Amino acid sequence: MTDVAPTDIEIYVNKLNRDDAEAWLTTVFGTLQPQKKRKGMPKSAFPYVAQWHDTTFHLMIFEQVVPGYTSLWFDTTALPWPDDQACALAAADFFKKPARITAGSWATGSDPDAWIEIMPDGQSREIIWKE
């Protein structure tokens, strides 16, 4: 089986509110442009457009996507981090809070409950994450 290159980056940060997420993302990207929510979008989901070098992209802050965790989703991999793990490590270090990423790709046959938890000190461990 051939690995498919990721097309986005998504992390989950423990006990993170939107204001703090915006503050971090502003330090990374300079400005965030809030976007109008699309019909059917949850109240706790906040869309933005940002830019990294020559790439303009969409991102979403989704508070309480699962109890206790906020999702930060970037619709590109042209970012300061090469992958989910590097992004989660940067976020965990900045917020001094654990961050989680999926342990593999969202592929058929992968365990949807297999995750990696990254601590602020850079330590990581595989976990089974069930709501």
HUNORFEN-V127265 format. One record per residue. N is the residue number from 1. RES is the residue in one letter. SS is DSSP state (2 for helix, 1 for strand, 0 for the rest). Layout:
{{N/RES/SS} {N/RES/SS}}
This chain:
{{1/M/0} {2/T/0} {3/D/0} {4/V/0} {5/A/0} {6/P/0} {7/T/0} {8/D/0} {9/I/1} {10/E/1} {11/I/1} {12/Y/1} {13/V/1} {14/N/1} {15/K/0} {16/L/0} {17/N/0} {18/R/2} {19/D/2} {20/D/2} {21/A/2} {22/E/2} {23/A/2} {24/W/2} {25/L/2} {26/T/2} {27/T/2} {28/V/2} {29/F/2} {30/G/0} {31/T/0} {32/L/0} {33/Q/1} {34/P/1} {35/Q/0} {36/K/0} {37/K/0} {38/R/0} {39/K/0} {40/G/0} {41/M/0} {42/P/0} {43/K/0} {44/S/0} {45/A/1} {46/F/1} {47/P/1} {48/Y/1} {49/V/1} {50/A/1} {51/Q/1} {52/W/1} {53/H/0} {54/D/0} {55/T/1} {56/T/1} {57/F/1} {58/H/1} {59/L/1} {60/M/1} {61/I/1} {62/F/1} {63/E/1} {64/Q/1} {65/V/1} {66/V/1} {67/P/0} {68/G/0} {69/Y/1} {70/T/1} {71/S/1} {72/L/1} {73/W/1} {74/F/1} {75/D/0} {76/T/0} {77/T/0} {78/A/0} {79/L/0} {80/P/0} {81/W/0} {82/P/0} {83/D/0} {84/D/2} {85/Q/2} {86/A/2} {87/C/2} {88/A/2} {89/L/2} {90/A/2} {91/A/2} {92/A/2} {93/D/2} {94/F/2} {95/F/2} {96/K/0} {97/K/0} {98/P/0} {99/A/1} {100/R/1} {101/I/1} {102/T/1} {103/A/0} {104/G/0} {105/S/0} {106/W/0} {107/A/0} {108/T/0} {109/G/0} {110/S/0} {111/D/0} {112/P/0} {113/D/0} {114/A/1} {115/W/1} {116/I/1} {117/E/1} {118/I/1} {119/M/0} {120/P/0} {121/D/0} {122/G/0} {123/Q/0} {124/S/1} {125/R/1} {126/E/1} {127/I/1} {128/I/1} {129/W/0} {130/K/0} {131/E/0}}
